[in-house]
């Protein structure tokens, strides 16, 4: 299998795992269950669950304990999309070519479906405690406790929600108030935090040491920031055909980005630097995962 | 101390515990942190944390492990109020005499603040894993894992959110579609589930057996349903002066309640039956907690 085929196979595996944990659509609360499934099954790259599992395997993990957490991180990602799309937020009517949750189920139900997905993420992750492999192994039990903490912190006000808050506010700022420091805060929390979340949980569940987990946190930071700057670069350089949106839409919207602040050249250099550092670190553990390395490279250097 | 003074003292203790875990309002995400604190510190009876701690003590618990969970359940209660008050839900501009979160911080920020509180509940609860008393005691470690599961399940689609979904939909139903079965589903999930959540976690963290925990679940069910029917009775019988809202507002709103379905007499009998059963069961454990018994009695037989 080449990389593309392997990625395809792993995406399908992640999708299968996800489906095993989705709620059945029945009972008096059926509508919210349908809305949850509608939003989660809209497709998507399942990137975070894959990053989690690959990191887990890199550190020698081979159990089922990672599965509830793979599902949980994907649910957190999806709840954030449902709430971001709300009329009082970005007011988006379409996502991945389908009507957004609030358009199909109404605004109140979309608020509830987002809440339900966030809550279900922790409900699903908590199932890990009941697995026999966890009940019988005190270090794994402690690792699951630690993973719960990471899941929550990196998704919350010191993670994704923190970045989302700063981003919502920055949109109303005059351009001179959007500093590089603020932009990096937003990228770190809004984008990198869920990548850190996924990869750190993978590491911790496989028994990685605190030092190794800290290294993974830094690698995932680099990946997230590089990914986001590359996004801003593509907005300027890519053609409508490749990217599917008008070229330079950020500039037209007077949006301050890393590229408008630092120029294309410095931005490209920064992506290169972050990427090389991440790749070097990722190759420096006792065991390597070449698929993971290729996936990370692919993410950062993508051209669409 | 009489009961009222004791309740007052315990409410202040719960308030103090809560304040220790609230986020500091600083950083680029300061607005969402302020909105969280604004909503949590609006007052309130802190009933769920008190029920949790009293149940914990009834089963002999005396550690600090219950504290993060007391905070977590209060945050879940508060996030549900913030989202319920949104314009696309109940559209309430005042709560406890203060402007609601979305009126003060805007609708988008209120969505984020609700999400943040729900997330922070699990973030706070997960701190329990790191307590030395938990790290050193495998049964307590397992109990904390179990408590995380209860926290999530009873707040989610098979708990509070499930009840909220059914309630939102029932409001649009013609009266004949609102059956007793549906009403009891709503009361069980929207009201009783968080009381079960609080009391079951208290029991589990103190080392209660599965049988004892199941008994507590049933007791909390009775308390929740009796509380809710009593609420409907008061709507009919109470005067404006005592209750602070027009008498019979449910009837004016054509709202189907347990009382409109079954009449006052049968409703009062049912409150009495549920209440007596709960009190009998609550007094049947090896150890008793007389304050808890009085609190439960007070909740159910209140006249406002």
Interface residues (C-beta under 8 A of the other chain):
Chain A: X23 X27 X28 X29 X31 X32 X33 X36 X79 X83 X86 X87 X88 X89 X106 X107 X108 X109 X111 X112 X114 X115 X116 X118 X119 X120 X122 X123 X126 X127 X129 X130 X135 X138 X141 X142 X144 X145 X146 X148 X149 X151 X152 X153 X155 X156 X157 X158 X161 X162 X163 X164 X165 X166 X168 X169 X182 X185 X186 X189
Chain B: X23 X27 X28 X29 X31 X32 X33 X36 X79 X83 X86 X87 X88 X89 X106 X107 X108 X109 X111 X112 X114 X115 X116 X118 X119 X120 X122 X123 X126 X127 X129 X130 X135 X138 X141 X142 X144 X145 X146 X148 X149 X151 X152 X153 X155 X156 X157 X158 X161 X162 X163 X164 X165 X166 X168 X169 X182 X185 X186 X189
